[in-house]
Amino acid sequence: MWKIHHFDETESTNTLALAGAPGDVFTAGHQSAGRGRLDHRWLSPPGENLMMSAVVDAAGMDAAEVATFPLVVGLSVADALAAHSPGLRLKWPNDIVVAAGRNGLLKLAGVLCERHGDNVVAGIGVNVRQARFPAELAGRATSLRLLGSDASVIDVRDAILASLERFASRWRNEGFAALLPQISRLDALKGHVVSIRRTDGDTAPATGMCGGVADDGALVVGSERIYAGEAHLLSIGRQRTRPA
């Protein structure tokens, strides 16, 4: 299914993929303008990590259906990497993480999906061989190498593409609901107190016990459904209370 186009360096594999056709995959050894959700930068030393964008057919699917695709891609990545590092979890809406300490989550991979006409681009970044992170990411990120895996970037690429082909096909043919049980089992936030910023400048984030991912891809926080934002884990397993 996949046709791989590799570049030693490019601004962004997602930008390249916007002009691609279903089945095209764009990878790069280095991105000069890599980006994540909410226009956050994706920083990566040349040659150490996977930077990849795959084009998937979304013809005939409405906006609400396509909005669930980042979780499908996240499931694909977590499934593919389980053989290299067990214990990975999905952090709504687009991160693959590993638990670290009482309230900590370390980011291993991220997803950025963009609709373009009848296609949707699945941008995937995975920390594979990186051993050191800049100060702003230290304590918040990890890599397969730091988790004890000797997997190569090519190993990770091929495993993710095989998994993505399988899960994207089920998503198109059976709908998001068919994949929700597997997504729920990997949910890093369900049952914990979370804070969700809807934008970078959100001064009143939604805070409460997380009930998990709903059947339309929203995150349930207290009695509210959140459809977009950035999640932060506040405490494990119980609602925080204020002192009297």
Contacts in CASP RR format, 6 or more apart in sequence:
PFRMAT RR
TARGET T0000
AUTHOR 0000-0000-0000
METHOD contacts of the structure
MODEL  1
MWKIHHFDETESTNTLALAGAPGDVFTAGHQSAGRGRLDHRWLSPPGENL
MMSAVVDAAGMDAAEVATFPLVVGLSVADALAAHSPGLRLKWPNDIVVAA
GRNGLLKLAGVLCERHGDNVVAGIGVNVRQARFPAELAGRATSLRLLGSD
ASVIDVRDAILASLERFASRWRNEGFAALLPQISRLDALKGHVVSIRRTD
GDTAPATGMCGGVADDGALVVGSERIYAGEAHLLSIGRQRTRPA
1 23 0 8 1.000
1 165 0 8 1.000
2 23 0 8 1.000
2 24 0 8 1.000
2 25 0 8 1.000
2 54 0 8 1.000
2 161 0 8 1.000
2 165 0 8 1.000
3 23 0 8 1.000
3 24 0 8 1.000
3 25 0 8 1.000
4 25 0 8 1.000
4 27 0 8 1.000
4 157 0 8 1.000
5 16 0 8 1.000
5 24 0 8 1.000
5 25 0 8 1.000
5 26 0 8 1.000
5 27 0 8 1.000
6 26 0 8 1.000
6 27 0 8 1.000
6 28 0 8 1.000
6 29 0 8 1.000
7 13 0 8 1.000
7 16 0 8 1.000
7 26 0 8 1.000
7 27 0 8 1.000
7 28 0 8 1.000
7 29 0 8 1.000
8 28 0 8 1.000
8 29 0 8 1.000
8 30 0 8 1.000
9 28 0 8 1.000
9 29 0 8 1.000
9 30 0 8 1.000
9 31 0 8 1.000
9 32 0 8 1.000
9 46 0 8 1.000
10 16 0 8 1.000
10 26 0 8 1.000
10 28 0 8 1.000
10 30 0 8 1.000
10 31 0 8 1.000
10 32 0 8 1.000
11 31 0 8 1.000
11 32 0 8 1.000
11 33 0 8 1.000
11 34 0 8 1.000
12 31 0 8 1.000
12 33 0 8 1.000
12 34 0 8 1.000
12 35 0 8 1.000
13 26 0 8 1.000
13 27 0 8 1.000
13 28 0 8 1.000
13 31 0 8 1.000
13 51 0 8 1.000
13 52 0 8 1.000
13 53 0 8 1.000
13 123 0 8 1.000
14 34 0 8 1.000
14 35 0 8 1.000
14 53 0 8 1.000
14 112 0 8 1.000
14 114 0 8 1.000
14 121 0 8 1.000
14 123 0 8 1.000
16 26 0 8 1.000
16 53 0 8 1.000
17 24 0 8 1.000
17 25 0 8 1.000
17 26 0 8 1.000
17 53 0 8 1.000
17 54 0 8 1.000
17 55 0 8 1.000
17 121 0 8 1.000
17 123 0 8 1.000
18 114 0 8 1.000
18 116 0 8 1.000
18 121 0 8 1.000
20 26 0 8 1.000
20 55 0 8 1.000
20 119 0 8 1.000
21 55 0 8 1.000
21 119 0 8 1.000
22 55 0 8 1.000
22 56 0 8 1.000
22 57 0 8 1.000
22 119 0 8 1.000
23 54 0 8 1.000
23 55 0 8 1.000
23 56 0 8 1.000
24 54 0 8 1.000
24 55 0 8 1.000
25 52 0 8 1.000
25 53 0 8 1.000
25 54 0 8 1.000
25 55 0 8 1.000
25 161 0 8 1.000
26 52 0 8 1.000
26 53 0 8 1.000
26 54 0 8 1.000
27 50 0 8 1.000
27 51 0 8 1.000
27 52 0 8 1.000
27 53 0 8 1.000
27 157 0 8 1.000
28 51 0 8 1.000
29 46 0 8 1.000
29 47 0 8 1.000
29 51 0 8 1.000
30 44 0 8 1.000
30 45 0 8 1.000
30 46 0 8 1.000
30 47 0 8 1.000
30 51 0 8 1.000
31 42 0 8 1.000
31 44 0 8 1.000
31 51 0 8 1.000
34 41 0 8 1.000
34 42 0 8 1.000
34 51 0 8 1.000
35 41 0 8 1.000
35 42 0 8 1.000
35 112 0 8 1.000
36 42 0 8 1.000
36 110 0 8 1.000
36 112 0 8 1.000
37 93 0 8 1.000
37 94 0 8 1.000
37 112 0 8 1.000
37 229 0 8 1.000
37 230 0 8 1.000
38 199 0 8 1.000
38 200 0 8 1.000
38 229 0 8 1.000
38 230 0 8 1.000
42 51 0 8 1.000
42 125 0 8 1.000
43 134 0 8 1.000
43 137 0 8 1.000
44 51 0 8 1.000
44 125 0 8 1.000
44 127 0 8 1.000
44 130 0 8 1.000
45 130 0 8 1.000
47 129 0 8 1.000
47 153 0 8 1.000
48 127 0 8 1.000
48 128 0 8 1.000
48 129 0 8 1.000
48 130 0 8 1.000
48 143 0 8 1.000
48 153 0 8 1.000
49 125 0 8 1.000
49 126 0 8 1.000
49 127 0 8 1.000
49 128 0 8 1.000
49 129 0 8 1.000
49 130 0 8 1.000
49 143 0 8 1.000
49 153 0 8 1.000
50 124 0 8 1.000
50 125 0 8 1.000
50 126 0 8 1.000
50 128 0 8 1.000
50 153 0 8 1.000
50 156 0 8 1.000
50 157 0 8 1.000
50 160 0 8 1.000
51 124 0 8 1.000
51 125 0 8 1.000
52 123 0 8 1.000
52 124 0 8 1.000
52 125 0 8 1.000
52 157 0 8 1.000
52 160 0 8 1.000
53 121 0 8 1.000
53 122 0 8 1.000
53 123 0 8 1.000
53 124 0 8 1.000
54 121 0 8 1.000
54 122 0 8 1.000
54 123 0 8 1.000
54 124 0 8 1.000
54 161 0 8 1.000
54 164 0 8 1.000
55 119 0 8 1.000
55 120 0 8 1.000
55 121 0 8 1.000
55 122 0 8 1.000
56 69 0 8 1.000
56 119 0 8 1.000
56 120 0 8 1.000
56 121 0 8 1.000
56 122 0 8 1.000
56 164 0 8 1.000
56 168 0 8 1.000
57 118 0 8 1.000
57 119 0 8 1.000
57 172 0 8 1.000
58 65 0 8 1.000
58 66 0 8 1.000
58 69 0 8 1.000
58 115 0 8 1.000
58 117 0 8 1.000
58 118 0 8 1.000
58 119 0 8 1.000
58 120 0 8 1.000
58 172 0 8 1.000
59 118 0 8 1.000
59 119 0 8 1.000
60 118 0 8 1.000
61 172 0 8 1.000
63 115 0 8 1.000
64 216 0 8 1.000
65 175 0 8 1.000
65 176 0 8 1.000
66 113 0 8 1.000
66 115 0 8 1.000
66 120 0 8 1.000
67 216 0 8 1.000
67 217 0 8 1.000
67 227 0 8 1.000
68 171 0 8 1.000
68 176 0 8 1.000
68 216 0 8 1.000
68 217 0 8 1.000
69 113 0 8 1.000
69 120 0 8 1.000
69 122 0 8 1.000
69 171 0 8 1.000
70 93 0 8 1.000
70 94 0 8 1.000
70 111 0 8 1.000
70 112 0 8 1.000
70 113 0 8 1.000
71 90 0 8 1.000
71 92 0 8 1.000
71 93 0 8 1.000
71 94 0 8 1.000
71 176 0 8 1.000
71 179 0 8 1.000
71 183 0 8 1.000
71 213 0 8 1.000
71 217 0 8 1.000
72 167 0 8 1.000
72 168 0 8 1.000
72 171 0 8 1.000
72 176 0 8 1.000
72 179 0 8 1.000
73 94 0 8 1.000
73 111 0 8 1.000
73 113 0 8 1.000
73 122 0 8 1.000
73 123 0 8 1.000
73 124 0 8 1.000
73 164 0 8 1.000
73 167 0 8 1.000
73 168 0 8 1.000
74 90 0 8 1.000
74 94 0 8 1.000
74 96 0 8 1.000
74 109 0 8 1.000
74 110 0 8 1.000
74 111 0 8 1.000
75 90 0 8 1.000
75 167 0 8 1.000
75 179 0 8 1.000
75 182 0 8 1.000
75 183 0 8 1.000
75 186 0 8 1.000
76 160 0 8 1.000
76 163 0 8 1.000
76 164 0 8 1.000
76 166 0 8 1.000
76 167 0 8 1.000
76 168 0 8 1.000
77 96 0 8 1.000
77 109 0 8 1.000
77 110 0 8 1.000
77 111 0 8 1.000
77 124 0 8 1.000
77 126 0 8 1.000
77 160 0 8 1.000
77 163 0 8 1.000
77 164 0 8 1.000
78 88 0 8 1.000
78 89 0 8 1.000
78 90 0 8 1.000
78 96 0 8 1.000
78 186 0 8 1.000
79 163 0 8 1.000
79 167 0 8 1.000
79 182 0 8 1.000
80 156 0 8 1.000
80 159 0 8 1.000
80 160 0 8 1.000
80 162 0 8 1.000
80 163 0 8 1.000
80 164 0 8 1.000
81 88 0 8 1.000
81 96 0 8 1.000
81 108 0 8 1.000
81 109 0 8 1.000
81 126 0 8 1.000
81 144 0 8 1.000
81 156 0 8 1.000
81 159 0 8 1.000
81 160 0 8 1.000
82 88 0 8 1.000
83 159 0 8 1.000
84 144 0 8 1.000
84 147 0 8 1.000
84 149 0 8 1.000
84 151 0 8 1.000
84 155 0 8 1.000
84 156 0 8 1.000
84 159 0 8 1.000
85 98 0 8 1.000
85 108 0 8 1.000
85 144 0 8 1.000
85 147 0 8 1.000
85 148 0 8 1.000
85 149 0 8 1.000
87 98 0 8 1.000
87 99 0 8 1.000
88 96 0 8 1.000
88 97 0 8 1.000
88 98 0 8 1.000
88 108 0 8 1.000
88 186 0 8 1.000
89 96 0 8 1.000
89 97 0 8 1.000
89 98 0 8 1.000
89 99 0 8 1.000
89 105 0 8 1.000
89 186 0 8 1.000
89 187 0 8 1.000
89 188 0 8 1.000
90 96 0 8 1.000
90 97 0 8 1.000
90 183 0 8 1.000
90 186 0 8 1.000
90 187 0 8 1.000
90 188 0 8 1.000
91 97 0 8 1.000
91 105 0 8 1.000
91 107 0 8 1.000
91 188 0 8 1.000
91 189 0 8 1.000
91 231 0 8 1.000
92 187 0 8 1.000
92 188 0 8 1.000
92 189 0 8 1.000
92 212 0 8 1.000
92 213 0 8 1.000
92 219 0 8 1.000
92 231 0 8 1.000
93 217 0 8 1.000
93 219 0 8 1.000
93 228 0 8 1.000
93 229 0 8 1.000
93 231 0 8 1.000
94 110 0 8 1.000
94 111 0 8 1.000
94 112 0 8 1.000
94 113 0 8 1.000
95 107 0 8 1.000
95 109 0 8 1.000
95 110 0 8 1.000
95 111 0 8 1.000
96 107 0 8 1.000
96 108 0 8 1.000
96 109 0 8 1.000
96 110 0 8 1.000
96 111 0 8 1.000
96 126 0 8 1.000
97 105 0 8 1.000
97 106 0 8 1.000
97 107 0 8 1.000
97 108 0 8 1.000
97 188 0 8 1.000
98 105 0 8 1.000
98 106 0 8 1.000
98 108 0 8 1.000
98 142 0 8 1.000
98 147 0 8 1.000
99 105 0 8 1.000
99 106 0 8 1.000
99 188 0 8 1.000
100 106 0 8 1.000
100 139 0 8 1.000
100 142 0 8 1.000
102 236 0 8 1.000
103 233 0 8 1.000
103 234 0 8 1.000
103 235 0 8 1.000
103 236 0 8 1.000
104 233 0 8 1.000
105 188 0 8 1.000
105 233 0 8 1.000
106 139 0 8 1.000
106 140 0 8 1.000
106 141 0 8 1.000
106 142 0 8 1.000
107 127 0 8 1.000
107 140 0 8 1.000
107 141 0 8 1.000
107 142 0 8 1.000
108 126 0 8 1.000
108 127 0 8 1.000
108 141 0 8 1.000
108 142 0 8 1.000
108 143 0 8 1.000
108 144 0 8 1.000
108 147 0 8 1.000
109 124 0 8 1.000
109 125 0 8 1.000
109 126 0 8 1.000
109 127 0 8 1.000
110 124 0 8 1.000
110 125 0 8 1.000
110 126 0 8 1.000
111 122 0 8 1.000
111 123 0 8 1.000
111 124 0 8 1.000
111 125 0 8 1.000
112 123 0 8 1.000
113 120 0 8 1.000
113 121 0 8 1.000
113 122 0 8 1.000
113 123 0 8 1.000
114 120 0 8 1.000
114 121 0 8 1.000
114 123 0 8 1.000
115 121 0 8 1.000
122 164 0 8 1.000
122 168 0 8 1.000
124 160 0 8 1.000
126 144 0 8 1.000
126 156 0 8 1.000
126 160 0 8 1.000
127 141 0 8 1.000
127 142 0 8 1.000
127 143 0 8 1.000
127 144 0 8 1.000
128 143 0 8 1.000
128 144 0 8 1.000
128 145 0 8 1.000
128 151 0 8 1.000
128 152 0 8 1.000
128 153 0 8 1.000
128 156 0 8 1.000
129 143 0 8 1.000
129 144 0 8 1.000
129 145 0 8 1.000
129 152 0 8 1.000
129 153 0 8 1.000
130 143 0 8 1.000
130 145 0 8 1.000
130 146 0 8 1.000
131 143 0 8 1.000
131 145 0 8 1.000
131 146 0 8 1.000
133 139 0 8 1.000
133 140 0 8 1.000
133 141 0 8 1.000
144 151 0 8 1.000
144 156 0 8 1.000
167 179 0 8 1.000
170 178 0 8 1.000
170 179 0 8 1.000
171 178 0 8 1.000
171 179 0 8 1.000
176 215 0 8 1.000
176 216 0 8 1.000
176 217 0 8 1.000
177 215 0 8 1.000
180 213 0 8 1.000
180 215 0 8 1.000
183 213 0 8 1.000
184 190 0 8 1.000
184 212 0 8 1.000
184 213 0 8 1.000
187 212 0 8 1.000
187 213 0 8 1.000
188 233 0 8 1.000
189 210 0 8 1.000
189 212 0 8 1.000
189 219 0 8 1.000
189 231 0 8 1.000
189 233 0 8 1.000
190 210 0 8 1.000
190 211 0 8 1.000
190 212 0 8 1.000
190 213 0 8 1.000
191 209 0 8 1.000
191 210 0 8 1.000
191 211 0 8 1.000
191 212 0 8 1.000
191 237 0 8 1.000
192 209 0 8 1.000
192 210 0 8 1.000
192 233 0 8 1.000
192 234 0 8 1.000
192 235 0 8 1.000
192 236 0 8 1.000
192 237 0 8 1.000
193 207 0 8 1.000
193 208 0 8 1.000
193 209 0 8 1.000
193 210 0 8 1.000
193 233 0 8 1.000
193 234 0 8 1.000
193 235 0 8 1.000
193 236 0 8 1.000
193 237 0 8 1.000
193 238 0 8 1.000
193 239 0 8 1.000
193 240 0 8 1.000
194 207 0 8 1.000
194 208 0 8 1.000
194 209 0 8 1.000
194 210 0 8 1.000
194 219 0 8 1.000
194 221 0 8 1.000
194 231 0 8 1.000
194 232 0 8 1.000
194 233 0 8 1.000
194 234 0 8 1.000
195 205 0 8 1.000
195 206 0 8 1.000
195 207 0 8 1.000
195 208 0 8 1.000
195 231 0 8 1.000
195 232 0 8 1.000
195 234 0 8 1.000
196 205 0 8 1.000
196 206 0 8 1.000
196 207 0 8 1.000
196 219 0 8 1.000
196 221 0 8 1.000
196 226 0 8 1.000
196 229 0 8 1.000
196 230 0 8 1.000
196 231 0 8 1.000
196 232 0 8 1.000
197 205 0 8 1.000
197 229 0 8 1.000
197 230 0 8 1.000
197 232 0 8 1.000
198 205 0 8 1.000
198 206 0 8 1.000
198 226 0 8 1.000
198 228 0 8 1.000
198 229 0 8 1.000
199 229 0 8 1.000
200 230 0 8 1.000
205 232 0 8 1.000
206 221 0 8 1.000
206 224 0 8 1.000
206 226 0 8 1.000
207 221 0 8 1.000
207 234 0 8 1.000
208 221 0 8 1.000
208 222 0 8 1.000
208 234 0 8 1.000
208 239 0 8 1.000
209 221 0 8 1.000
209 222 0 8 1.000
209 237 0 8 1.000
209 239 0 8 1.000
210 219 0 8 1.000
210 220 0 8 1.000
210 221 0 8 1.000
210 222 0 8 1.000
211 219 0 8 1.000
211 220 0 8 1.000
211 221 0 8 1.000
211 222 0 8 1.000
212 219 0 8 1.000
212 220 0 8 1.000
213 219 0 8 1.000
213 220 0 8 1.000
214 220 0 8 1.000
214 225 0 8 1.000
216 225 0 8 1.000
217 227 0 8 1.000
218 225 0 8 1.000
218 226 0 8 1.000
218 227 0 8 1.000
219 225 0 8 1.000
219 226 0 8 1.000
219 231 0 8 1.000
220 226 0 8 1.000
234 240 0 8 1.000
END
